[in-house]
Amino acid sequence: MKTVNVPITTLETLIEGLQSAVNVCYNVDSTEDNCERTYPYATGYSRGAMEMIISNLEYLKSQAN
């Protein structure tokens, strides 16, 4: 079985990215005028976070022993 060694800081960054996206989604409030609390913002933010994490995971996978 192939393995990948990942620094803890990389894992922390990936986890923080996911946590941040989840928080943005939880904080949506369509009754406010703040654009950062709208559904479109949450969708775009979360998509960006997921794309970044996929990219990082694909890179890590390419480094498999």
C-alpha positions in Angstrom: 0.0 0.0 0.0 1.3 3.5 -0.9 1.5 6.1 1.8 1.8 9.8 2.1 3.7 11.7 4.8 1.8 14.9 5.5 3.1 17.7 7.9 0.7 18.5 10.7 0.6 22.1 9.5 -0.7 21.0 6.1 -3.5 19.0 7.8 -4.3 21.9 10.0 -4.6 24.2 6.9 -6.9 21.8 5.2 -9.1 21.4 8.3 -9.2 25.2 8.9 -10.3 25.7 5.2 -13.2 23.2 5.7 -14.1 24.7 9.1 -14.1 28.2 7.6 -16.4 27.1 4.8 -18.8 25.4 7.2 -18.9 28.5 9.3 -19.7 30.7 6.4 -22.6 28.4 5.5 -23.9 28.4 9.1 -23.8 32.2 9.2 -26.0 32.7 6.2 -28.8 35.1 7.0 -30.9 36.1 4.0 -32.6 38.9 5.9 -29.4 40.9 6.2 -27.9 43.3 3.7 -24.3 42.1 4.4 -23.2 40.4 1.2 -20.9 38.0 3.1 -23.9 36.5 4.8 -25.8 35.7 1.5 -26.4 32.3 0.0 -24.4 33.1 -3.2 -21.4 34.3 -1.2 -21.6 31.1 0.9 -21.8 29.0 -2.2 -18.8 30.7 -3.8 -16.7 30.7 -0.7 -17.4 27.0 0.0 -16.7 26.0 -3.6 -13.4 27.9 -3.5 -12.4 26.2 -0.2 -13.3 22.8 -1.6 -11.4 23.4 -4.8 -8.3 24.4 -2.8 -8.5 21.4 -0.6 -9.0 19.0 -3.6 -5.9 20.6 -5.2 -3.9 20.1 -2.1 -5.0 16.5 -1.7 -4.3 15.7 -5.3 -0.8 17.1 -4.9 -0.3 15.0 -1.7 -1.5 12.0 -3.6 1.0 12.6 -6.3 3.7 12.4 -3.7 2.7 8.9 -2.6 5.6 6.5 -1.9 
